[in-house]
Amino acid sequence: MPNKPTHQFHSSDWKRFIQACQEGDATLVQHYLADGIDPNFQYPEIGTVALVEAAFYGHLRIVQLLLAANADTSIRQQLGGLNALEAATQQHHTEIAALLANKNNYVPWYLRWFRLGK
């Protein structure tokens, strides 16, 4: 769970945080989370959230850090409309997709169909 913010975050902080998630910079992501940055904030200029970006770019460690900080897996990008699970799936990051699916208790349609058949 993130700490209460120790300072006011500025536009440049949000951009650096999102960029760190895109680039897989775990040290910087941990720094911002420890300072209390909201992992669910959707920065208007970029139109996305940290978890979607980390999932899209395939950074498992960043996804784990964000989930530990209570990142919301259901938030969708403003522009692309993808949530984190869809972004990971689209980019074929299967380990991240499995983690997110498990977090959401997501069951693919084809598995639901098999369960109904029993």
PDB file as gemmi writes it, atoms N, CA and C in Angstrom:
CRYST1    1.000    1.000    1.000  90.00  90.00  90.00 P 1                      
ATOM      1  N   MET A   1       0.845  -1.178   0.000  1.00  0.00           N  
ATOM      2  CA  MET A   1       0.000   0.000   0.000  1.00  0.00           C  
ATOM      3  C   MET A   1       0.893   1.245   0.000  1.00  0.00           C  
ATOM      4  N   PRO A   2       0.608   2.210  -0.912  1.00  0.00           N  
ATOM      5  CA  PRO A   2       1.483   3.373  -0.971  1.00  0.00           C  
ATOM      6  C   PRO A   2       1.365   4.229   0.278  1.00  0.00           C  
ATOM      7  N   ASN A   3       2.463   4.885   0.587  1.00  0.00           N  
ATOM      8  CA  ASN A   3       2.466   5.817   1.709  1.00  0.00           C  
ATOM      9  C   ASN A   3       1.736   7.086   1.314  1.00  0.00           C  
ATOM     10  N   LYS A   4       1.406   7.894   2.320  1.00  0.00           N  
ATOM     11  CA  LYS A   4       0.820   9.190   2.013  1.00  0.00           C  
ATOM     12  C   LYS A   4       1.889  10.033   1.333  1.00  0.00           C  
ATOM     13  N   PRO A   5       1.491  10.852   0.358  1.00  0.00           N  
ATOM     14  CA  PRO A   5       2.485  11.649  -0.353  1.00  0.00           C  
ATOM     15  C   PRO A   5       3.287  12.529   0.603  1.00  0.00           C  
ATOM     16  N   THR A   6       4.601  12.537   0.381  1.00  0.00           N  
ATOM     17  CA  THR A   6       5.464  13.380   1.191  1.00  0.00           C  
ATOM     18  C   THR A   6       5.648  14.750   0.553  1.00  0.00           C  
ATOM     19  N   HIS A   7       5.207  14.892  -0.686  1.00  0.00           N  
ATOM     20  CA  HIS A   7       5.278  16.181  -1.363  1.00  0.00           C  
ATOM     21  C   HIS A   7       4.264  16.220  -2.493  1.00  0.00           C  
ATOM     22  N   GLN A   8       4.067  17.392  -3.028  1.00  0.00           N  
ATOM     23  CA  GLN A   8       3.159  17.586  -4.164  1.00  0.00           C  
ATOM     24  C   GLN A   8       3.864  17.099  -5.436  1.00  0.00           C  
ATOM     25  N   PHE A   9       3.197  16.289  -6.214  1.00  0.00           N  
ATOM     26  CA  PHE A   9       3.787  15.807  -7.454  1.00  0.00           C  
ATOM     27  C   PHE A   9       3.469  16.783  -8.577  1.00  0.00           C  
ATOM     28  N   HIS A  10       4.459  17.003  -9.415  1.00  0.00           N  
ATOM     29  CA  HIS A  10       4.327  17.935 -10.528  1.00  0.00           C  
ATOM     30  C   HIS A  10       4.233  17.169 -11.834  1.00  0.00           C  
ATOM     31  N   SER A  11       3.920  17.881 -12.888  1.00  0.00           N  
ATOM     32  CA  SER A  11       3.798  17.302 -14.215  1.00  0.00           C  
ATOM     33  C   SER A  11       5.031  16.477 -14.584  1.00  0.00           C  
ATOM     34  N   SER A  12       6.205  17.013 -14.294  1.00  0.00           N  
ATOM     35  CA  SER A  12       7.438  16.303 -14.644  1.00  0.00           C  
ATOM     36  C   SER A  12       7.583  15.007 -13.852  1.00  0.00           C  
ATOM     37  N   ASP A  13       7.076  14.959 -12.609  1.00  0.00           N  
ATOM     38  CA  ASP A  13       7.116  13.731 -11.813  1.00  0.00           C  
ATOM     39  C   ASP A  13       6.260  12.645 -12.454  1.00  0.00           C  
ATOM     40  N   TRP A  14       5.059  13.020 -12.877  1.00  0.00           N  
ATOM     41  CA  TRP A  14       4.156  12.041 -13.489  1.00  0.00           C  
ATOM     42  C   TRP A  14       4.760  11.493 -14.780  1.00  0.00           C  
ATOM     43  N   LYS A  15       5.341  12.374 -15.561  1.00  0.00           N  
ATOM     44  CA  LYS A  15       5.955  11.934 -16.816  1.00  0.00           C  
ATOM     45  C   LYS A  15       7.117  10.984 -16.549  1.00  0.00           C  
ATOM     46  N   ARG A  16       7.969  11.327 -15.575  1.00  0.00           N  
ATOM     47  CA  ARG A  16       9.106  10.463 -15.242  1.00  0.00           C  
ATOM     48  C   ARG A  16       8.630   9.122 -14.687  1.00  0.00           C  
ATOM     49  N   PHE A  17       7.569   9.142 -13.887  1.00  0.00           N  
ATOM     50  CA  PHE A  17       7.030   7.902 -13.329  1.00  0.00           C  
ATOM     51  C   PHE A  17       6.519   6.981 -14.438  1.00  0.00           C  
ATOM     52  N   ILE A  18       5.734   7.535 -15.346  1.00  0.00           N  
ATOM     53  CA  ILE A  18       5.218   6.737 -16.473  1.00  0.00           C  
ATOM     54  C   ILE A  18       6.379   6.231 -17.327  1.00  0.00           C  
ATOM     55  N   GLN A  19       7.358   7.093 -17.593  1.00  0.00           N  
ATOM     56  CA  GLN A  19       8.511   6.695 -18.395  1.00  0.00           C  
ATOM     57  C   GLN A  19       9.299   5.582 -17.706  1.00  0.00           C  
ATOM     58  N   ALA A  20       9.455   5.668 -16.393  1.00  0.00           N  
ATOM     59  CA  ALA A  20      10.147   4.612 -15.645  1.00  0.00           C  
ATOM     60  C   ALA A  20       9.402   3.283 -15.775  1.00  0.00           C  
ATOM     61  N   CYS A  21       8.086   3.333 -15.780  1.00  0.00           N  
ATOM     62  CA  CYS A  21       7.281   2.116 -15.959  1.00  0.00           C  
ATOM     63  C   CYS A  21       7.436   1.563 -17.370  1.00  0.00           C  
ATOM     64  N   GLN A  22       7.526   2.441 -18.351  1.00  0.00           N  
ATOM     65  CA  GLN A  22       7.715   2.016 -19.740  1.00  0.00           C  
ATOM     66  C   GLN A  22       9.095   1.407 -19.965  1.00  0.00           C  
ATOM     67  N   GLU A  23      10.093   1.936 -19.261  1.00  0.00           N  
ATOM     68  CA  GLU A  23      11.476   1.502 -19.468  1.00  0.00           C  
ATOM     69  C   GLU A  23      11.923   0.407 -18.501  1.00  0.00           C  
ATOM     70  N   GLY A  24      11.095   0.083 -17.515  1.00  0.00           N  
ATOM     71  CA  GLY A  24      11.440  -0.971 -16.569  1.00  0.00           C  
ATOM     72  C   GLY A  24      12.421  -0.543 -15.497  1.00  0.00           C  
ATOM     73  N   ASP A  25      12.407   0.731 -15.139  1.00  0.00           N  
ATOM     74  CA  ASP A  25      13.315   1.267 -14.122  1.00  0.00           C  
ATOM     75  C   ASP A  25      12.703   1.055 -12.733  1.00  0.00           C  
ATOM     76  N   ALA A  26      12.965  -0.124 -12.164  1.00  0.00           N  
ATOM     77  CA  ALA A  26      12.364  -0.501 -10.888  1.00  0.00           C  
ATOM     78  C   ALA A  26      12.792   0.419  -9.746  1.00  0.00           C  
ATOM     79  N   THR A  27      14.022   0.877  -9.765  1.00  0.00           N  
ATOM     80  CA  THR A  27      14.511   1.753  -8.696  1.00  0.00           C  
ATOM     81  C   THR A  27      13.719   3.054  -8.658  1.00  0.00           C  
ATOM     82  N   LEU A  28      13.507   3.660  -9.816  1.00  0.00           N  
ATOM     83  CA  LEU A  28      12.767   4.918  -9.864  1.00  0.00           C  
ATOM     84  C   LEU A  28      11.288   4.703  -9.542  1.00  0.00           C  
ATOM     85  N   VAL A  29      10.712   3.612 -10.028  1.00  0.00           N  
ATOM     86  CA  VAL A  29       9.313   3.300  -9.718  1.00  0.00           C  
ATOM     87  C   VAL A  29       9.148   3.115  -8.212  1.00  0.00           C  
ATOM     88  N   GLN A  30      10.048   2.366  -7.585  1.00  0.00           N  
ATOM     89  CA  GLN A  30       9.991   2.173  -6.135  1.00  0.00           C  
ATOM     90  C   GLN A  30      10.116   3.504  -5.394  1.00  0.00           C  
ATOM     91  N   HIS A  31      10.979   4.370  -5.865  1.00  0.00           N  
ATOM     92  CA  HIS A  31      11.162   5.692  -5.256  1.00  0.00           C  
ATOM     93  C   HIS A  31       9.849   6.473  -5.268  1.00  0.00           C  
ATOM     94  N   TYR A  32       9.214   6.541  -6.426  1.00  0.00           N  
ATOM     95  CA  TYR A  32       7.956   7.292  -6.527  1.00  0.00           C  
ATOM     96  C   TYR A  32       6.855   6.656  -5.691  1.00  0.00           C  
ATOM     97  N   LEU A  33       6.782   5.339  -5.697  1.00  0.00           N  
ATOM     98  CA  LEU A  33       5.750   4.668  -4.897  1.00  0.00           C  
ATOM     99  C   LEU A  33       5.982   4.905  -3.406  1.00  0.00           C  
ATOM    100  N   ALA A  34       7.240   4.870  -2.979  1.00  0.00           N  
ATOM    101  CA  ALA A  34       7.557   5.128  -1.574  1.00  0.00           C  
ATOM    102  C   ALA A  34       7.203   6.560  -1.176  1.00  0.00           C  
ATOM    103  N   ASP A  35       7.312   7.487  -2.130  1.00  0.00           N  
ATOM    104  CA  ASP A  35       6.954   8.886  -1.870  1.00  0.00           C  
ATOM    105  C   ASP A  35       5.445   9.111  -1.896  1.00  0.00           C  
ATOM    106  N   GLY A  36       4.694   8.064  -2.286  1.00  0.00           N  
ATOM    107  CA  GLY A  36       3.241   8.151  -2.238  1.00  0.00           C  
ATOM    108  C   GLY A  36       2.549   8.527  -3.531  1.00  0.00           C  
ATOM    109  N   ILE A  37       3.243   8.384  -4.658  1.00  0.00           N  
ATOM    110  CA  ILE A  37       2.586   8.686  -5.927  1.00  0.00           C  
ATOM    111  C   ILE A  37       1.430   7.711  -6.139  1.00  0.00           C  
ATOM    112  N   ASP A  38       0.356   8.195  -6.714  1.00  0.00           N  
ATOM    113  CA  ASP A  38      -0.835   7.369  -6.951  1.00  0.00           C  
ATOM    114  C   ASP A  38      -0.623   6.539  -8.214  1.00  0.00           C  
ATOM    115  N   PRO A  39      -0.510   5.213  -8.103  1.00  0.00           N  
ATOM    116  CA  PRO A  39      -0.273   4.397  -9.302  1.00  0.00           C  
ATOM    117  C   PRO A  39      -1.468   4.372 -10.249  1.00  0.00           C  
ATOM    118  N   ASN A  40      -2.616   4.861  -9.795  1.00  0.00           N  
ATOM    119  CA  ASN A  40      -3.820   4.845 -10.629  1.00  0.00           C  
ATOM    120  C   ASN A  40      -4.119   6.182 -11.306  1.00  0.00           C  
ATOM    121  N   PHE A  41      -3.256   7.164 -11.095  1.00  0.00           N  
ATOM    122  CA  PHE A  41      -3.480   8.472 -11.699  1.00  0.00           C  
ATOM    123  C   PHE A  41      -3.277   8.377 -13.207  1.00  0.00           C  
ATOM    124  N   GLN A  42      -4.249   8.905 -13.933  1.00  0.00           N  
ATOM    125  CA  GLN A  42      -4.156   8.909 -15.390  1.00  0.00           C  
ATOM    126  C   GLN A  42      -3.775  10.320 -15.832  1.00  0.00           C  
ATOM    127  N   TYR A  43      -2.502  10.467 -16.155  1.00  0.00           N  
ATOM    128  CA  TYR A  43      -1.981  11.773 -16.527  1.00  0.00           C  
ATOM    129  C   TYR A  43      -2.622  12.218 -17.837  1.00  0.00           C  
ATOM    130  N   PRO A  44      -3.314  13.377 -17.859  1.00  0.00           N  
ATOM    131  CA  PRO A  44      -4.088  13.803 -19.030  1.00  0.00           C  
ATOM    132  C   PRO A  44      -3.286  13.940 -20.322  1.00  0.00           C  
ATOM    133  N   GLU A  45      -2.049  14.391 -20.235  1.00  0.00           N  
ATOM    134  CA  GLU A  45      -1.233  14.565 -21.446  1.00  0.00           C  
ATOM    135  C   GLU A  45      -0.941  13.246 -22.126  1.00  0.00           C  
ATOM    136  N   ILE A  46      -0.813  12.198 -21.338  1.00  0.00           N  
ATOM    137  CA  ILE A  46      -0.428  10.890 -21.875  1.00  0.00           C  
ATOM    138  C   ILE A  46      -1.650   9.992 -22.067  1.00  0.00           C  
ATOM    139  N   GLY A  47      -2.649  10.117 -21.198  1.00  0.00           N  
ATOM    140  CA  GLY A  47      -3.883   9.353 -21.343  1.00  0.00           C  
ATOM    141  C   GLY A  47      -3.760   7.887 -20.974  1.00  0.00           C  
ATOM    142  N   THR A  48      -2.836   7.569 -20.083  1.00  0.00           N  
ATOM    143  CA  THR A  48      -2.665   6.178 -19.690  1.00  0.00           C  
ATOM    144  C   THR A  48      -2.263   6.119 -18.222  1.00  0.00           C  
ATOM    145  N   VAL A  49      -2.176   4.900 -17.709  1.00  0.00           N  
ATOM    146  CA  VAL A  49      -1.741   4.697 -16.324  1.00  0.00           C  
ATOM    147  C   VAL A  49      -0.497   3.803 -16.320  1.00  0.00           C  
ATOM    148  N   ALA A  50       0.206   3.836 -15.215  1.00  0.00           N  
ATOM    149  CA  ALA A  50       1.477   3.126 -15.089  1.00  0.00           C  
ATOM    150  C   ALA A  50       1.348   1.624 -15.353  1.00  0.00           C  
ATOM    151  N   LEU A  51       0.313   1.001 -14.810  1.00  0.00           N  
ATOM    152  CA  LEU A  51       0.171  -0.451 -14.944  1.00  0.00           C  
ATOM    153  C   LEU A  51      -0.014  -0.865 -16.397  1.00  0.00           C  
ATOM    154  N   VAL A  52      -0.801  -0.123 -17.147  1.00  0.00           N  
ATOM    155  CA  VAL A  52      -1.002  -0.443 -18.567  1.00  0.00           C  
ATOM    156  C   VAL A  52       0.325  -0.326 -19.311  1.00  0.00           C  
ATOM    157  N   GLU A  53       1.084   0.713 -19.022  1.00  0.00           N  
ATOM    158  CA  GLU A  53       2.366   0.910 -19.707  1.00  0.00           C  
ATOM    159  C   GLU A  53       3.364  -0.190 -19.361  1.00  0.00           C  
ATOM    160  N   ALA A  54       3.471  -0.533 -18.101  1.00  0.00           N  
ATOM    161  CA  ALA A  54       4.395  -1.595 -17.694  1.00  0.00           C  
ATOM    162  C   ALA A  54       4.005  -2.924 -18.332  1.00  0.00           C  
ATOM    163  N   ALA A  55       2.718  -3.209 -18.374  1.00  0.00           N  
ATOM    164  CA  ALA A  55       2.236  -4.452 -18.986  1.00  0.00           C  
ATOM    165  C   ALA A  55       2.490  -4.455 -20.489  1.00  0.00           C  
ATOM    166  N   PHE A  56       2.241  -3.327 -21.137  1.00  0.00           N  
ATOM    167  CA  PHE A  56       2.421  -3.216 -22.589  1.00  0.00           C  
ATOM    168  C   PHE A  56       3.889  -3.441 -22.974  1.00  0.00           C  
ATOM    169  N   TYR A  57       4.800  -2.873 -22.188  1.00  0.00           N  
ATOM    170  CA  TYR A  57       6.226  -2.980 -22.499  1.00  0.00           C  
ATOM    171  C   TYR A  57       6.886  -4.224 -21.915  1.00  0.00           C  
ATOM    172  N   GLY A  58       6.125  -5.031 -21.185  1.00  0.00           N  
ATOM    173  CA  GLY A  58       6.614  -6.329 -20.737  1.00  0.00           C  
ATOM    174  C   GLY A  58       7.518  -6.319 -19.524  1.00  0.00           C  
ATOM    175  N   HIS A  59       7.308  -5.394 -18.614  1.00  0.00           N  
ATOM    176  CA  HIS A  59       8.159  -5.288 -17.428  1.00  0.00           C  
ATOM    177  C   HIS A  59       7.474  -5.924 -16.217  1.00  0.00           C  
ATOM    178  N   LEU A  60       7.716  -7.206 -16.041  1.00  0.00           N  
ATOM    179  CA  LEU A  60       7.073  -7.977 -14.980  1.00  0.00           C  
ATOM    180  C   LEU A  60       7.342  -7.394 -13.599  1.00  0.00           C  
ATOM    181  N   ARG A  61       8.587  -7.034 -13.315  1.00  0.00           N  
ATOM    182  CA  ARG A  61       8.918  -6.509 -11.982  1.00  0.00           C  
ATOM    183  C   ARG A  61       8.147  -5.226 -11.692  1.00  0.00           C  
ATOM    184  N   ILE A  62       7.989  -4.380 -12.690  1.00  0.00           N  
ATOM    185  CA  ILE A  62       7.238  -3.133 -12.504  1.00  0.00           C  
ATOM    186  C   ILE A  62       5.766  -3.445 -12.261  1.00  0.00           C  
ATOM    187  N   VAL A  63       5.225  -4.381 -13.010  1.00  0.00           N  
ATOM    188  CA  VAL A  63       3.828  -4.791 -12.801  1.00  0.00           C  
ATOM    189  C   VAL A  63       3.644  -5.289 -11.371  1.00  0.00           C  
ATOM    190  N   GLN A  64       4.577  -6.099 -10.882  1.00  0.00           N  
ATOM    191  CA  GLN A  64       4.494  -6.607  -9.514  1.00  0.00           C  
ATOM    192  C   GLN A  64       4.535  -5.474  -8.491  1.00  0.00           C  
ATOM    193  N   LEU A  65       5.426  -4.511  -8.703  1.00  0.00           N  
ATOM    194  CA  LEU A  65       5.521  -3.370  -7.786  1.00  0.00           C  
ATOM    195  C   LEU A  65       4.214  -2.573  -7.772  1.00  0.00           C  
ATOM    196  N   LEU A  66       3.661  -2.345  -8.942  1.00  0.00           N  
ATOM    197  CA  LEU A  66       2.426  -1.558  -9.043  1.00  0.00           C  
ATOM    198  C   LEU A  66       1.249  -2.290  -8.410  1.00  0.00           C  
ATOM    199  N   LEU A  67       1.175  -3.595  -8.619  1.00  0.00           N  
ATOM    200  CA  LEU A  67       0.098  -4.371  -7.991  1.00  0.00           C  
ATOM    201  C   LEU A  67       0.225  -4.351  -6.475  1.00  0.00           C  
ATOM    202  N   ALA A  68       1.459  -4.428  -5.981  1.00  0.00           N  
ATOM    203  CA  ALA A  68       1.686  -4.360  -4.533  1.00  0.00           C  
ATOM    204  C   ALA A  68       1.276  -3.002  -3.975  1.00  0.00           C  
ATOM    205  N   ALA A  69       1.291  -1.972  -4.831  1.00  0.00           N  
ATOM    206  CA  ALA A  69       0.880  -0.617  -4.429  1.00  0.00           C  
ATOM    207  C   ALA A  69      -0.600  -0.366  -4.727  1.00  0.00           C  
ATOM    208  N   ASN A  70      -1.341  -1.439  -4.949  1.00  0.00           N  
ATOM    209  CA  ASN A  70      -2.791  -1.380  -5.197  1.00  0.00           C  
ATOM    210  C   ASN A  70      -3.174  -0.709  -6.509  1.00  0.00           C  
ATOM    211  N   ALA A  71      -2.387  -0.934  -7.538  1.00  0.00           N  
ATOM    212  CA  ALA A  71      -2.771  -0.433  -8.859  1.00  0.00           C  
ATOM    213  C   ALA A  71      -4.052  -1.147  -9.294  1.00  0.00           C  
ATOM    214  N   ASP A  72      -4.953  -0.385  -9.869  1.00  0.00           N  
ATOM    215  CA  ASP A  72      -6.253  -0.894 -10.299  1.00  0.00           C  
ATOM    216  C   ASP A  72      -6.118  -1.513 -11.685  1.00  0.00           C  
ATOM    217  N   THR A  73      -6.372  -2.810 -11.781  1.00  0.00           N  
ATOM    218  CA  THR A  73      -6.206  -3.525 -13.051  1.00  0.00           C  
ATOM    219  C   THR A  73      -7.318  -3.237 -14.053  1.00  0.00           C  
ATOM    220  N   SER A  74      -8.377  -2.592 -13.620  1.00  0.00           N  
ATOM    221  CA  SER A  74      -9.510  -2.358 -14.522  1.00  0.00           C  
ATOM    222  C   SER A  74      -9.431  -1.021 -15.272  1.00  0.00           C  
ATOM    223  N   ILE A  75      -8.507  -0.146 -14.894  1.00  0.00           N  
ATOM    224  CA  ILE A  75      -8.417   1.165 -15.540  1.00  0.00           C  
ATOM    225  C   ILE A  75      -7.951   0.995 -16.977  1.00  0.00           C  
ATOM    226  N   ARG A  76      -8.622   1.714 -17.871  1.00  0.00           N  
ATOM    227  CA  ARG A  76      -8.300   1.666 -19.299  1.00  0.00           C  
ATOM    228  C   ARG A  76      -7.617   2.956 -19.744  1.00  0.00           C  
ATOM    229  N   GLN A  77      -6.779   2.839 -20.756  1.00  0.00           N  
ATOM    230  CA  GLN A  77      -6.165   4.013 -21.371  1.00  0.00           C  
ATOM    231  C   GLN A  77      -7.255   4.908 -21.938  1.00  0.00           C  
ATOM    232  N   GLN A  78      -7.029   6.209 -21.911  1.00  0.00           N  
ATOM    233  CA  GLN A  78      -7.989   7.124 -22.529  1.00  0.00           C  
ATOM    234  C   GLN A  78      -7.951   7.006 -24.042  1.00  0.00           C  
ATOM    235  N   LEU A  79      -6.774   6.845 -24.611  1.00  0.00           N  
ATOM    236  CA  LEU A  79      -6.646   6.832 -26.070  1.00  0.00           C  
ATOM    237  C   LEU A  79      -6.856   5.452 -26.670  1.00  0.00           C  
ATOM    238  N   GLY A  80      -6.129   4.466 -26.214  1.00  0.00           N  
ATOM    239  CA  GLY A  80      -6.220   3.130 -26.796  1.00  0.00           C  
ATOM    240  C   GLY A  80      -7.358   2.293 -26.261  1.00  0.00           C  
ATOM    241  N   GLY A  81      -7.814   2.603 -25.063  1.00  0.00           N  
ATOM    242  CA  GLY A  81      -8.916   1.873 -24.459  1.00  0.00           C  
ATOM    243  C   GLY A  81      -8.540   0.534 -23.847  1.00  0.00           C  
ATOM    244  N   LEU A  82      -7.248   0.220 -23.784  1.00  0.00           N  
ATOM    245  CA  LEU A  82      -6.820  -1.063 -23.231  1.00  0.00           C  
ATOM    246  C   LEU A  82      -6.647  -0.984 -21.725  1.00  0.00           C  
ATOM    247  N   ASN A  83      -6.958  -2.090 -21.045  1.00  0.00           N  
ATOM    248  CA  ASN A  83      -6.556  -2.212 -19.641  1.00  0.00           C  
ATOM    249  C   ASN A  83      -5.235  -2.992 -19.624  1.00  0.00           C  
ATOM    250  N   ALA A  84      -4.663  -3.193 -18.461  1.00  0.00           N  
ATOM    251  CA  ALA A  84      -3.345  -3.822 -18.369  1.00  0.00           C  
ATOM    252  C   ALA A  84      -3.336  -5.251 -18.916  1.00  0.00           C  
ATOM    253  N   LEU A  85      -4.357  -6.037 -18.602  1.00  0.00           N  
ATOM    254  CA  LEU A  85      -4.419  -7.408 -19.100  1.00  0.00           C  
ATOM    255  C   LEU A  85      -4.484  -7.435 -20.619  1.00  0.00           C  
ATOM    256  N   GLU A  86      -5.288  -6.578 -21.190  1.00  0.00           N  
ATOM    257  CA  GLU A  86      -5.407  -6.529 -22.651  1.00  0.00           C  
ATOM    258  C   GLU A  86      -4.096  -6.075 -23.297  1.00  0.00           C  
ATOM    259  N   ALA A  87      -3.410  -5.119 -22.671  1.00  0.00           N  
ATOM    260  CA  ALA A  87      -2.134  -4.640 -23.205  1.00  0.00           C  
ATOM    261  C   ALA A  87      -1.088  -5.755 -23.194  1.00  0.00           C  
ATOM    262  N   ALA A  88      -0.999  -6.488 -22.079  1.00  0.00           N  
ATOM    263  CA  ALA A  88      -0.035  -7.587 -21.988  1.00  0.00           C  
ATOM    264  C   ALA A  88      -0.360  -8.685 -22.992  1.00  0.00           C  
ATOM    265  N   THR A  89      -1.633  -8.989 -23.133  1.00  0.00           N  
ATOM    266  CA  THR A  89      -2.062 -10.028 -24.065  1.00  0.00           C  
ATOM    267  C   THR A  89      -1.758  -9.618 -25.499  1.00  0.00           C  
ATOM    268  N   GLN A  90      -2.066  -8.380 -25.833  1.00  0.00           N  
ATOM    269  CA  GLN A  90      -1.827  -7.871 -27.190  1.00  0.00           C  
ATOM    270  C   GLN A  90      -0.352  -7.965 -27.572  1.00  0.00           C  
ATOM    271  N   GLN A  91       0.528  -7.723 -26.614  1.00  0.00           N  
ATOM    272  CA  GLN A  91       1.968  -7.738 -26.875  1.00  0.00           C  
ATOM    273  C   GLN A  91       2.613  -9.111 -26.604  1.00  0.00           C  
ATOM    274  N   HIS A  92       1.795 -10.100 -26.300  1.00  0.00           N  
ATOM    275  CA  HIS A  92       2.241 -11.479 -26.077  1.00  0.00           C  
ATOM    276  C   HIS A  92       3.176 -11.621 -24.869  1.00  0.00           C  
ATOM    277  N   HIS A  93       2.930 -10.843 -23.837  1.00  0.00           N  
ATOM    278  CA  HIS A  93       3.671 -10.972 -22.583  1.00  0.00           C  
ATOM    279  C   HIS A  93       2.876 -11.919 -21.689  1.00  0.00           C  
ATOM    280  N   THR A  94       3.054 -13.208 -21.926  1.00  0.00           N  
ATOM    281  CA  THR A  94       2.193 -14.211 -21.310  1.00  0.00           C  
ATOM    282  C   THR A  94       2.329 -14.293 -19.788  1.00  0.00           C  
ATOM    283  N   GLU A  95       3.536 -14.121 -19.263  1.00  0.00           N  
ATOM    284  CA  GLU A  95       3.712 -14.202 -17.812  1.00  0.00           C  
ATOM    285  C   GLU A  95       2.987 -13.047 -17.114  1.00  0.00           C  
ATOM    286  N   ILE A  96       3.064 -11.870 -17.698  1.00  0.00           N  
ATOM    287  CA  ILE A  96       2.363 -10.706 -17.138  1.00  0.00           C  
ATOM    288  C   ILE A  96       0.860 -10.895 -17.282  1.00  0.00           C  
ATOM    289  N   ALA A  97       0.426 -11.359 -18.438  1.00  0.00           N  
ATOM    290  CA  ALA A  97      -1.005 -11.589 -18.654  1.00  0.00           C  
ATOM    291  C   ALA A  97      -1.548 -12.599 -17.646  1.00  0.00           C  
ATOM    292  N   ALA A  98      -0.793 -13.657 -17.395  1.00  0.00           N  
ATOM    293  CA  ALA A  98      -1.229 -14.667 -16.422  1.00  0.00           C  
ATOM    294  C   ALA A  98      -1.319 -14.070 -15.015  1.00  0.00           C  
ATOM    295  N   LEU A  99      -0.346 -13.252 -14.642  1.00  0.00           N  
ATOM    296  CA  LEU A  99      -0.366 -12.602 -13.332  1.00  0.00           C  
ATOM    297  C   LEU A  99      -1.590 -11.710 -13.195  1.00  0.00           C  
ATOM    298  N   LEU A 100      -1.845 -10.898 -14.218  1.00  0.00           N  
ATOM    299  CA  LEU A 100      -2.990  -9.986 -14.180  1.00  0.00           C  
ATOM    300  C   LEU A 100      -4.319 -10.740 -14.208  1.00  0.00           C  
ATOM    301  N   ALA A 101      -4.383 -11.802 -15.009  1.00  0.00           N  
ATOM    302  CA  ALA A 101      -5.607 -12.608 -15.060  1.00  0.00           C  
ATOM    303  C   ALA A 101      -5.889 -13.236 -13.707  1.00  0.00           C  
ATOM    304  N   ASN A 102      -4.846 -13.725 -13.048  1.00  0.00           N  
ATOM    305  CA  ASN A 102      -4.995 -14.317 -11.726  1.00  0.00           C  
ATOM    306  C   ASN A 102      -5.445 -13.262 -10.711  1.00  0.00           C  
ATOM    307  N   LYS A 103      -4.880 -12.073 -10.812  1.00  0.00           N  
ATOM    308  CA  LYS A 103      -5.235 -10.968  -9.911  1.00  0.00           C  
ATOM    309  C   LYS A 103      -6.708 -10.597 -10.066  1.00  0.00           C  
ATOM    310  N   ASN A 104      -7.207 -10.676 -11.288  1.00  0.00           N  
ATOM    311  CA  ASN A 104      -8.595 -10.301 -11.592  1.00  0.00           C  
ATOM    312  C   ASN A 104      -9.574 -11.458 -11.446  1.00  0.00           C  
ATOM    313  N   ASN A 105      -9.062 -12.642 -11.145  1.00  0.00           N  
ATOM    314  CA  ASN A 105      -9.900 -13.846 -11.186  1.00  0.00           C  
ATOM    315  C   ASN A 105     -10.553 -13.985 -12.560  1.00  0.00           C  
ATOM    316  N   TYR A 106      -9.793 -13.633 -13.577  1.00  0.00           N  
ATOM    317  CA  TYR A 106     -10.285 -13.665 -14.952  1.00  0.00           C  
ATOM    318  C   TYR A 106     -10.250 -15.088 -15.473  1.00  0.00           C  
ATOM    319  N   VAL A 107     -11.316 -15.485 -16.090  1.00  0.00           N  
ATOM    320  CA  VAL A 107     -11.387 -16.789 -16.735  1.00  0.00           C  
ATOM    321  C   VAL A 107     -11.750 -16.547 -18.196  1.00  0.00           C  
ATOM    322  N   PRO A 108     -10.868 -16.930 -19.132  1.00  0.00           N  
ATOM    323  CA  PRO A 108     -11.172 -16.724 -20.548  1.00  0.00           C  
ATOM    324  C   PRO A 108     -12.470 -17.409 -20.952  1.00  0.00           C  
ATOM    325  N   TRP A 109     -13.115 -16.887 -21.961  1.00  0.00           N  
ATOM    326  CA  TRP A 109     -14.416 -17.404 -22.397  1.00  0.00           C  
ATOM    327  C   TRP A 109     -14.372 -18.890 -22.695  1.00  0.00           C  
ATOM    328  N   TYR A 110     -13.267 -19.363 -23.311  1.00  0.00           N  
ATOM    329  CA  TYR A 110     -13.195 -20.768 -23.681  1.00  0.00           C  
ATOM    330  C   TYR A 110     -13.075 -21.675 -22.448  1.00  0.00           C  
ATOM    331  N   LEU A 111     -12.480 -21.172 -21.361  1.00  0.00           N  
ATOM    332  CA  LEU A 111     -12.446 -21.958 -20.131  1.00  0.00           C  
ATOM    333  C   LEU A 111     -13.786 -21.917 -19.413  1.00  0.00           C  
ATOM    334  N   ARG A 112     -14.484 -20.786 -19.492  1.00  0.00           N  
ATOM    335  CA  ARG A 112     -15.831 -20.705 -18.905  1.00  0.00           C  
ATOM    336  C   ARG A 112     -16.743 -21.709 -19.592  1.00  0.00           C  
ATOM    337  N   TRP A 113     -16.599 -21.841 -20.884  1.00  0.00           N  
ATOM    338  CA  TRP A 113     -17.422 -22.765 -21.643  1.00  0.00           C  
ATOM    339  C   TRP A 113     -17.177 -24.200 -21.176  1.00  0.00           C  
ATOM    340  N   PHE A 114     -15.901 -24.559 -20.961  1.00  0.00           N  
ATOM    341  CA  PHE A 114     -15.590 -25.899 -20.491  1.00  0.00           C  
ATOM    342  C   PHE A 114     -16.138 -26.137 -19.092  1.00  0.00           C  
ATOM    343  N   ARG A 115     -16.062 -25.132 -18.242  1.00  0.00           N  
ATOM    344  CA  ARG A 115     -16.596 -25.271 -16.888  1.00  0.00           C  
ATOM    345  C   ARG A 115     -18.100 -25.478 -16.905  1.00  0.00           C  
ATOM    346  N   LEU A 116     -18.785 -24.783 -17.814  1.00  0.00           N  
ATOM    347  CA  LEU A 116     -20.233 -24.933 -17.906  1.00  0.00           C  
ATOM    348  C   LEU A 116     -20.611 -26.327 -18.398  1.00  0.00           C  
ATOM    349  N   GLY A 117     -19.738 -26.916 -19.223  1.00  0.00           N  
ATOM    350  CA  GLY A 117     -20.004 -28.231 -19.781  1.00  0.00           C  
ATOM    351  C   GLY A 117     -19.912 -29.359 -18.779  1.00  0.00           C  
ATOM    352  N   LYS A 118     -19.304 -29.108 -17.618  1.00  0.00           N  
ATOM    353  CA  LYS A 118     -19.148 -30.193 -16.632  1.00  0.00           C  
ATOM    354  C   LYS A 118     -20.366 -30.384 -15.801  1.00  0.00           C  
TER     355      LYS A 118                                                      
END                                                                             
